[in-house]
């Protein structure tokens, strides 16, 4: 005798469980939205153009052939942190050779003290320390993208965090009635494959920049899978009317 395992559809679950699932999805959805905003703001504009592009990702992971780390930051994540005139003065100082005497006499030191040291004061080990000339001269060097240590640190955080997020969302989505069944399975496995491809491509982009396309596509696949599972779960939890075959099977879905 073959015993088939089934999961109960949302509409066959107790009200309290559906409320729990909904609250979880709402909070995770909000968190995912803020994560997307952060990724956009931290990478967009590095190529000097508005929006997030493959070139921005290449610069973030592989570096820029024309700019220093400081210039790339001022074009990208730090673009709105100081007035354009002051940003231009810093870039001009870098392109004049980034000399220490010029750093003090040109007024760049004062700009850094006023605009940058509130965050870049050495208290956070994960962002550059700009509290002195020796420190700022390090980011006035050629931009080679994220260093390996930073990639490793960010990789393990993403691997653990995103795995838990999609495990939770997937555990809720499993109660949805989706046909054909292969579509449900593909949706469940896609984000896990995508995160491995995404993070692996961070390292490969440093060697072969076109892998930035894989980073972009993988991120899009994760976002699409999350959105599909979120919308399908919330809709079937509260607005969906079970078809006859589900009602006959006491709300059990496979």
C-alpha positions as CSV (number, residue, x, y, z in Angstrom):
1,X,0.0,0.0,0.0
2,X,1.4,3.4,-1.0
3,X,0.9,6.2,1.4
4,X,1.0,9.7,-0.2
5,X,2.0,12.6,2.0
6,X,-0.1,15.8,1.6
7,X,-0.1,19.3,2.9
8,X,-3.3,21.1,3.9
9,X,-4.3,24.1,1.8
10,X,-4.4,27.5,3.4
11,X,-8.2,27.5,3.5
12,X,-8.3,24.3,5.4
13,X,-5.9,25.6,8.1
14,X,-7.0,27.1,11.4
15,X,-7.5,30.9,11.3
16,X,-4.7,31.4,13.8
17,X,-2.2,29.7,11.6
18,X,-3.2,31.8,8.6
19,X,-2.8,35.0,10.7
20,X,0.7,33.7,11.8
21,X,1.7,33.1,8.1
22,X,0.3,36.4,7.0
23,X,2.2,38.3,9.7
24,X,5.4,36.5,8.8
25,X,5.0,37.2,5.1
26,X,4.3,40.9,5.7
27,X,7.4,41.4,7.8
28,X,9.6,39.4,5.5
29,X,8.2,41.2,2.4
30,X,8.9,44.6,4.1
31,X,12.4,43.5,4.9
32,X,13.0,42.2,1.4
33,X,11.9,45.5,0.0
34,X,14.3,47.5,2.2
35,X,17.1,45.0,1.2
36,X,16.4,45.8,-2.5
37,X,16.5,49.5,-1.8
38,X,19.8,49.1,0.0
39,X,21.4,47.1,-2.8
40,X,20.2,49.6,-5.4
41,X,21.6,52.6,-3.4
42,X,24.9,50.9,-2.6
43,X,25.6,49.9,-6.2
44,X,23.7,52.2,-8.6
45,X,25.5,55.1,-10.3
46,X,29.1,53.8,-10.0
47,X,29.4,54.2,-13.8
48,X,28.3,57.8,-13.6
49,X,24.9,57.1,-15.0
50,X,21.6,56.9,-13.1
51,X,20.1,53.5,-12.3
52,X,21.6,50.1,-11.6
53,X,23.4,48.5,-14.5
54,X,25.8,45.6,-15.2
55,X,28.6,48.2,-15.4
56,X,27.8,49.2,-11.9
57,X,28.2,45.6,-10.7
58,X,31.5,45.2,-12.6
59,X,32.9,48.3,-10.8
60,X,31.6,47.1,-7.4
61,X,33.2,43.6,-7.7
62,X,36.0,44.0,-10.2
63,X,36.9,47.7,-9.8
64,X,37.1,50.6,-12.2
65,X,39.8,51.1,-14.8
66,X,39.5,54.8,-14.8
67,X,38.6,55.8,-11.1
68,X,40.0,55.3,-7.7
69,X,38.0,53.7,-4.8
70,X,37.2,57.2,-3.6
71,X,35.9,58.4,-6.9
72,X,33.8,55.2,-7.4
73,X,32.2,55.7,-4.0
74,X,31.4,59.4,-4.7
75,X,29.7,58.4,-7.9
76,X,27.9,55.5,-6.3
77,X,26.8,54.9,-2.7
78,X,28.2,58.2,-1.4
79,X,26.8,60.4,-4.2
80,X,24.2,62.0,-2.1
81,X,26.2,62.4,1.1
82,X,27.8,65.8,0.2
83,X,27.2,68.7,-2.2
84,X,28.3,68.2,-5.8
85,X,30.7,71.1,-5.5
86,X,32.5,69.5,-2.6
87,X,32.5,66.1,-4.2
88,X,34.1,67.7,-7.3
89,X,36.8,69.3,-5.1
90,X,37.7,65.9,-3.7
91,X,37.8,64.3,-7.1
92,X,40.0,67.1,-8.4
93,X,42.4,66.6,-5.5
94,X,42.7,62.9,-6.3
95,X,43.4,63.6,-10.0
96,X,46.0,66.1,-9.1
97,X,47.9,63.3,-7.4
98,X,46.3,63.2,-3.9
99,X,49.4,64.8,-2.3
100,X,49.3,65.4,1.5
101,X,50.2,69.1,1.2
102,X,47.4,69.6,-1.3
103,X,45.0,67.7,0.9
104,X,45.4,70.3,3.7
105,X,45.8,73.5,1.5
106,X,42.9,72.8,-0.9
107,X,40.3,72.4,1.8
108,X,39.7,68.7,1.1
109,X,40.7,67.9,4.7
110,X,37.9,70.3,6.0
111,X,35.3,68.7,3.7
112,X,36.2,65.2,4.9
113,X,36.0,66.3,8.6
114,X,32.7,68.0,8.1
115,X,31.0,65.4,5.8
116,X,32.7,62.1,6.3
117,X,34.0,61.5,9.8
118,X,30.6,61.2,11.4
119,X,30.6,57.6,9.9
120,X,34.2,57.1,8.7
121,X,35.9,57.7,12.0
122,X,37.4,54.2,12.5
123,X,34.6,53.0,14.9
124,X,33.1,50.7,12.3
125,X,35.6,48.1,11.0
126,X,33.4,47.4,7.9
127,X,33.7,50.8,6.3
128,X,36.9,52.8,5.4
129,X,38.5,54.9,8.1
130,X,39.1,58.4,6.8
131,X,40.2,60.1,10.0
132,X,43.7,61.0,8.6
133,X,45.6,61.6,5.4
134,X,47.2,58.1,5.7
135,X,43.8,56.6,5.8
136,X,42.2,58.6,3.0
137,X,45.2,58.0,0.8
138,X,44.4,54.3,0.8
139,X,41.0,54.9,-0.9
140,X,42.6,57.3,-3.3
141,X,44.4,54.4,-4.9
142,X,43.2,52.4,-8.0
143,X,39.8,50.9,-7.5
144,X,40.1,47.1,-7.6
145,X,36.6,46.4,-6.3
146,X,35.7,44.4,-3.2
147,X,38.6,42.6,-1.6
148,X,38.4,38.9,-1.0
149,X,38.1,39.3,2.8
150,X,35.0,41.5,2.3
151,X,33.5,39.1,-0.2
152,X,34.0,36.2,2.2
153,X,32.4,38.1,5.1
154,X,29.4,39.2,3.0
155,X,29.1,35.7,1.4
156,X,28.5,33.8,4.6
157,X,26.0,36.4,5.9
158,X,24.0,36.2,2.6
159,X,24.2,32.4,2.4
160,X,22.8,31.9,5.9
161,X,20.4,34.8,5.9
162,X,18.8,34.2,2.4
163,X,18.6,30.5,3.0
164,X,16.5,31.0,6.1
165,X,14.3,33.6,4.4
166,X,13.4,31.3,1.5
167,X,13.1,28.3,3.7
168,X,10.4,30.2,5.8
169,X,8.6,31.6,2.7
170,X,8.8,28.3,1.0
171,X,7.4,26.5,4.0
172,X,4.4,28.8,3.8
173,X,4.1,28.6,0.0
174,X,4.0,24.8,0.2
175,X,0.4,25.1,1.3
176,X,-0.6,26.8,-1.9
177,X,-2.4,24.9,-4.7
178,X,-0.3,25.4,-7.9
179,X,-0.7,23.5,-11.1
180,X,1.2,22.2,-12.9
181,X,3.1,20.7,-9.9
182,X,6.5,21.2,-11.6
183,X,5.9,25.0,-11.5
184,X,5.6,24.8,-7.7
185,X,8.8,22.8,-7.4
186,X,10.7,25.1,-9.8
187,X,9.6,28.1,-7.8
188,X,10.7,26.5,-4.5
189,X,14.2,25.5,-5.8
190,X,15.0,28.6,-7.9
191,X,16.1,31.0,-5.1
192,X,18.5,28.4,-3.7
193,X,20.2,27.9,-7.0
194,X,20.1,31.6,-7.7
195,X,21.9,32.6,-4.4
196,X,24.7,30.1,-5.2
197,X,25.1,31.4,-8.7
198,X,24.9,35.0,-7.4
199,X,27.6,34.7,-4.7
200,X,29.8,32.5,-6.9
201,X,29.7,35.2,-9.6
202,X,30.9,37.9,-7.2
203,X,34.3,36.2,-7.2
204,X,34.2,35.2,-10.9
205,X,33.4,38.9,-11.9
206,X,36.8,39.9,-10.4
207,X,38.4,37.6,-12.9
208,X,36.0,37.8,-15.8
209,X,33.7,40.9,-15.6
210,X,30.9,39.6,-17.9
211,X,29.9,37.3,-15.0
212,X,28.3,40.5,-13.6
213,X,25.4,39.5,-15.9
214,X,24.9,36.3,-13.8
215,X,24.8,38.5,-10.6
216,X,22.1,40.6,-12.2
217,X,20.0,37.7,-13.5
218,X,20.4,35.7,-10.3
219,X,19.2,38.6,-8.2
220,X,16.2,39.1,-10.5
221,X,15.3,35.4,-10.3
222,X,15.4,35.5,-6.5
223,X,13.2,38.6,-6.5
224,X,10.7,37.0,-8.9
225,X,10.5,33.8,-6.9
226,X,9.9,35.7,-3.7
227,X,7.2,37.9,-5.2
228,X,5.5,34.9,-6.8
229,X,5.4,32.9,-3.5
230,X,4.4,35.9,-1.5
231,X,1.5,36.9,-3.8
232,X,0.3,33.4,-4.3
233,X,0.3,32.6,-0.6
234,X,-1.4,35.8,0.5
235,X,-4.1,35.5,-2.2
236,X,-4.8,31.8,-1.6
237,X,-4.8,32.4,2.2
238,X,-7.6,35.0,2.1
239,X,-9.3,35.4,-1.3
240,X,-9.0,32.0,-3.0
241,X,-11.9,29.7,-3.4
242,X,-10.8,26.0,-3.3
243,X,-11.7,24.1,-6.4
244,X,-13.9,21.0,-6.2
245,X,-10.9,18.5,-6.3
246,X,-9.4,20.2,-3.2
247,X,-12.7,20.2,-1.3
248,X,-13.2,16.5,-2.1
249,X,-9.7,15.8,-0.8
250,X,-10.4,17.6,2.5
251,X,-8.1,20.5,1.4
252,X,-5.0,18.3,0.9
253,X,-2.6,19.5,-1.8
254,X,0.5,17.8,-3.1
